[in-house]
Amino acid sequence: MERGKILNGWMYFTAEISGGYRELHRTDGTSIQRFADIRSGDSDDAAVLVVYGNQLYFNAHDGTSVNTYRTNGTQIEKALQNIEMRNPVVAGGYLHFSDGNHPMRTNGTTFERLTNVIGDPVRYENYGAGVAFVANGILYHWTPSELRQLSNLNSIEDLRAAGDTLYFEARNVSNESKLFSLNDNQLRQVSDLLDGGNDSIQDAIVFDGWLYFRANSPWNKQKFFKTDGETIAIAGNFKGRFLDDSSIDHEYASSLGYLFWRTQSEFNVDKLFATDGTATYQIANTRNDELASDGAGMPMEFKGALYFEARDSNNDFCLYRLQPN
């Protein structure tokens, strides 16, 4: 299942039906229905959902190639032939994405490709009057009127925006991987968690003005941290200082006043956790077994509840809904 997107009172998501076919579905919170069947009799491989201009854009296979489609909830049309949309984000009045080789954007009518920028952007972030992105390790800012390079660093990885501040991983003068920030053209190194080594910033997300991320601790173990750009604090320490707090995959969602994510519990199995910025809680045990992995993922808010995918007591993936107290 892929994290859902909301359009006109429906939550759209991808899920597998019998036969292993991955199709586009939707729910109004009461019932679930299959919405699209692009390739009848075979899997659409529907993926990468984004809402822009009162339309849902998504990728699907028509039997010949992967294309970009869009729908208003009633009709489905092919928006781009032979182009698989990647890393989409809405910013500066445009839908930005990558075609796998170059940055692209659309205003819903025309499509524009930046042929002078080579590389598949690792991430787009809404920033200023446009979008910031990283391609081939270089940080760019693309507004409706111009494209410019934001930093002289050429080893940038990952990217997150928190208000007027951009956070990213890059190498310092000692060739160590650290967390940096850029605000009002002022570049600064934020982290130095592992003295003389790589902090290895991963899985970053912004919640309540703070940047949450995984990184190497002073004990050279992966831990969950948070920073406001000035100070860094431990945000999670589930296994003690001498074991990694990590998982095969991490799914984050900021909703209902909490940050939700999946990580391994003290028993080394995947569970769904939440924090309000002060305390951290395990909020689900869908298999009714603390020693079994729930595999929880894709959490998102819809109609005042948290929806997420997880395994049940029969080890089957199901869609769950969590109502706040």
N, C-alpha and C positions, 0 to 999 in steps of 0.2 A: 504494500500500500504506500502511496505517496501522499505527503501532507496535503490536505485539502485547501481549496480556495473558495471564497464566498462570492456569489453572484446572484443578485435579485432574490435573496431569501433561501438560496440553495447552497449547500456545501458540495463541491465537486472534488472527486478524488479518484485515483486509479486503484484497481484491485483485481486479483485473479479470480476467474470463474472456473467451473469444472473444465478439465482439459488443460489447465494451466494457461488459459488465454488471459492476457492483461488488457482490461478494457476501462473506459472512462465511466464512472458511476456518479450518482448524486443522491443526496438525502436532504429532506426538509426537517430532519430531526425526529420524524415519525416513521417514515418508510424509506427504503433504499431501492433505487431503480438503476438499471444500466442505461446510460444516456447515449453512448455512441458505439457504433459497430462499423468502423471504417473498412475493415477487411473481413467480409463475411466468411465464416467458416474457418477462420484462423485468428491468431492473436494480433491485435492492433499495436501492441507494445506501447500503449499510451503512456506518456511521461511528460515531466517539466511543465507544470501548470502555472499560469500567471494571469491576473485580471488587469485589463487596461481598457479605458474608454468604453466601459460597460460591455466588454466582451472578454471571454475566457480564451486565452491562447494556449495551445498544447501541441506536443509532438505525437505523431502516430504514423504507422507503416501502412501503406495502401496496397502492399503486395509487390511493389516494384522498388520503392524507396521510402525513406523517412522524410516526412514533410511537416511544415508548421501549419496548423489549422486554427481556426477561431470560430466561436459561437456566441450568440446573444442569449442562449438558453432555449432557442426555438429552432434556428437553422444553423447548419455547420457548413463552413466554406474553407477551401484551401487558401491560406494566405501566402505561403512560400513553397515553391516546388523544389525538391531535392535539398532543402536546407533544414537541418536539425538545430532548433533554437537551444542555446546553452546559457546558463547563468543570467536569466532575465531579471530586470529590476525596473520599476517605474520611477523616473526622476526627471526634473526639469521639463515636464510636459511631454516626455517621450517614453516609449518602451525601449529600453536598452537591452541588448543581448549579444551573443557571439555566434558566428556561424561555424566555429571551430578553427578558423584561421584569422579572422579580422573582427573587430568590434562593429556592431550594427545598431541602428535605431529606426523607429518608425513613429509617425504621428497618427497612425491608424489609417492613413491613406497612401503615403509613399514610404519607401524604405531606402535607407542610406547606409553605405558601407565605408569604413575608414581603411582604404587600401594602403595608406602610407604607414599604418601601424600593423606590424607583423606579429602574430602570436595570439593564442586563445586567452583572453582575459580570465584570470583566476577568480575574480569577483568584482561586481559592481556595487558601489555604495552611493546612496543619495547624498550629495554634498554640494553646498552652496546653491548656485543657480543651475546646476547640472549634475553630472555623475563623475565620481572618481573611480578609476580602475587600474589594475596592474596587468601589464603585458610584457612578457620576457624580462621580468624583474624591474621594470620601469613604471613609476607612478605618474598617471596622467589625470587631467581634469578636462572633461568634455562638456561644454555648455552649448546652448543653441547657436552661439555665434563663433566659438573658437575651440581649438584643442591646444593644450599646453602641458608641458612637463612640470610636475610639482616639486620634484626632488632630484638632486644629483646622485643619490644612491642608486645603484643598479643591481641590487641583489634583494629586492623587496619581495616578500611573500605574504599571502593572506592580506586582508584589509577589513577594517571596521570603522564606521563613523559614529561618533557620539557628539551630537550637536555640531559645534564648529571645529571639533578635533578629529583628526584621522589617526588611527592606530594601525601599526603594521609591524611585521617582523623583518629585520634586516641585519646585516653584519656590520659591526663596529670597526674601528681602526685596527683592533686586534684580531679581526676576522672571526669574532664570536657572534653567534646568533642571539639577538636581544630584541626586546620590545621597544619600539620608537613611537613618538607622537609628532604630529605636525599641526600647529595651530597658528593662524595668522602669519604664515611663512616662517615660523620659528620651529626648528627641528630639534628634538631632544631625545636622549635615551632614557626610557622609563624604567626598564628592569635590568638588574644585574643579580639574578637569583643564584646562579651557579658560578661562583668566582672562578675565573680562568677557563670556563667552558660554555657550552651552548645552552641557553635557556629553553630553546625548542618550543616556541609558542604554538599552541594548537587550539582548535575548537573554540574560538573566541565568539562572544555574543555580548551585546549591550543590554543592560537591564537597570532601570532606575538611575541612569546617569553614570553607572559604573561599567567598566569592561571586565567581564568574567572570562577566564581562559585557563587552559591546562598548560603547565610548564614544568621544567625540571626544578626541583626544590634544592636548597643548599645541601641536602643529603643525596642529590642526584637521583631522585625519584619523582615521577610525575604526580603533581598535586593540582588541586583546583584553587585558583587565585582570583582576586578581584582588585581593580585599581581605579582611582578617580583621576589618574594622571599625575598625582603627587605622591600618594602612598600606595603600598601594595600589602594586602592582607590575605591570609588563608581563608578560602571560602568553603572548603570541604577537605576532610582528612579522614577517610573511611577505613583505612587499613593500618594506620600508624605510620610513623615517619620512614620506616625501612621497606615499605612495599609501595608499588605503583598504584595510584588511584586512576585506573584507566579501563577502557572497554574496547571491544572490537569496533564499535560504532557509537557515535554520540548524537543524539537528537535533542535539540533545544526548542523551547517555545516560551515566549514571554506573554503571559495573559493572566487575567483574573487577579492581578496584583502579586503574582509569583513568577519565578523563573523555574521552569520544569526542564529536567534533563534525565537521560539514561546513563547510568554508570554501574560499575560493579560494587556490590555491597561488601560487607566484611566477610561474607561467605564466598566471594569470588563469582557471584552470579549477577546477571543484569537485572536491575530493578529501576523503577521510576522514582525520582527524587524531586523535591521542590525546595525553594528557599524564598523567604520574603525579604532577603537582604540582611537578616539578622540571624535567624536560626535555619537549620536544614532538616528536612523530614523525608523519610521514605513514605510515599503516599499510595503505593499499590503493591499487591501481592496476588496477581491474577491467577496464578497456578496453585494458590493455597499451600505453598511449600517454600520456605525461606531458603532451602538449599537448591532450588531449581530456578533456572533463568526464565524470566517473563518475556524477554526479548522486546520489551516495550519500546515504541518509537512513534514518530510523526505526531507528537502532541500539538494540538491547536484548539483555539477557542471558537465556539459556535453557539449562538443563542444562549449565552451565559453559562455554558458548561464546557468542560475540557473533554475533547475526543482524542483517543489515541489507539494505536494498534498494539496488541499484546497476545501472548499465548494463553489459552485457557488450561484447565486441569487435564484436558486430553491432548495437550501440546499442539492444538490447532490455533492459527492466527485468527483473531476476531477483532471487531471494532468495539471499543468500550467508550462509555460516557461517564464522566465523573462530575456530579453536581456539587458545587461549593456548599459548605455548611452555612 
